[in-house]
Structure formats: structure tokens, C-alpha cells
Amino acid sequence: DNIGRRGGSLPTCMVCANDSQAVGVARALHEHGVRIPQDVSLIGFDDMPAMDNMFPPLTTVRPDFEQLGIAAMKETLFLLGAGEETSFTASQHGVGLIPMQMISRSSLGPVLRR
């Protein structure tokens, strides 16, 4: 609701925690006359079905859900003492890394500043 009160100082890109949140952000931006991607780019996360049918189609990050499920199960077994090794072969600072893919669609583009 603060979009209209910001005095035109929008970021060039908004990255949302998930695609559902991005849909809500897109709606709020539209209600305030903010155009995607001309005024602000928008990125979601998880590549929910139908995001390519949104207007404009939503750029999103698609996690490898199969690898995420395998890693979660292996980590659970490891923590319970029933697994042979930790699930995350690639980790950084104790955080496991899961492969991701950027799905580039029309909600991402150069922002036109006036």
C-alpha cells in the first residue's frame, strides 16, 4: 500500500519469496499504475503452473524439486543416525546447495527511468 507514497523511488527489480507473493506484488503494482517490466522488473520463485500465462509472464526461479526431496530425505536419515552420509555434497557455510534454473519471461527487462 506504500507504493503510491514512495515518491517514485521504486527499485529496478523486486524478487519475491515465491510465485504466489509475486502475483500479489504484480496486482498491487498494477493498481498503482506501475508497469512491469517498464517501471520495475519482477521475479518469483518456484515456477508454479500458469506463471507463463500471467500478464506479463512471470520470470521465476525453478528449484530442482526432485533433488530437494532426495536431499531432505537423506539429511533426515543422516540426522536420525540411519543414513550413511549427509545429503549435501555441495555446501557452503553449513547450508546445502540445490540446483536451480532461471526461467526468464517477460516480467524481467530493462527499466525505463524518466
N, C-alpha and C positions, 0 to 999 in steps of 0.2 A: 504494500500500500504506500510505501515511501517513494515509489518510482517517480511519481509526478512532482514530488517536493525536493528532488535532488539537484535541481538547478541545471539539468542537462549533463551532469558528470557521471555518465554511465561507464562501466568498464567496457573494454572492447570485446570481452568474451565472458560468459558465465558457464561454469562447469557444475553440473548438478550431481548429487549423490546417486541418483537413479533416474530412469526414464520417466517414471510417474511424476517425480518432482519437476523434471524438465517440462512436462506437459503443463503443469500448474504455472511455472515461471513464464512459459510461452503465452499462456492465456492472460496473465497479469500484464505482460509487456504489451500485448495486442490491445488490451483495454485502455492502456495509457498512450497508445499511438506510437509505440516503439516498434520498429520494423526489424525482423530477423531475416537475413544477416546484415542488412544495410546499416543499422544502428548498433546492433550488438549481436555477436555470434553466440550460439547456444549448443552445449554438448551435454548429452545424458550418459548414463552408464547402465548396461546390462542388455541392450538391444532387444527390448520387448517386442513381441509381434505387433505389427501395424505402425511402427515408428517411421517406416518408409512411406506410409500413407498420410502422415501428419503434414500440415502445411505451415512452413516448408518442411520437407522430410528431415527428421532429426539425425544429426551426427551423433554417434554414440560409441561407447567402448564395449566390446563384446568379450567377456572373460571366457576362458575355456572351461565351461561348467563341468565337463567330464573330468578334466584334470583336477578341478577344485573338489569334486566329490571324492575322487580317489585319494587326494591328499588329506582331506578331512578324515576319511575312514582310517587311513594308515596312521595318521597322527593320533587319533583316538586309541587305536590298538597299541601304539607305542607308549602312550601315557598310561594305559592300563597294564602295561608290562606284558602284553600278549603279542606285540609286534617286534620284528627284528631290527627295524631301523626307523628313524624319523622320516616323515613323508617329504620334507622339503630338501631336495638335493641342491637347489639354488636358494640361498637365503642371504639376507643382509640385515645385520643388527638384530638377529633373532626373529626376523619376520620372513615367512615363506613367500616365494615369488610364484605367481600363477601366470601362465601365458595369457596375453590379451591381444585383441585385434581392434584397431581403429576402423570404424565403419563411417567413412566420410560421405556425408549427404549435404543437402542444400542449406542447412542451418549454420554452416561454417563458411565464412568468407571474409574478404577484406571489408573493414568497417569504413563507411564514408563519413568523415568528420566535416562539419560545416564551419 
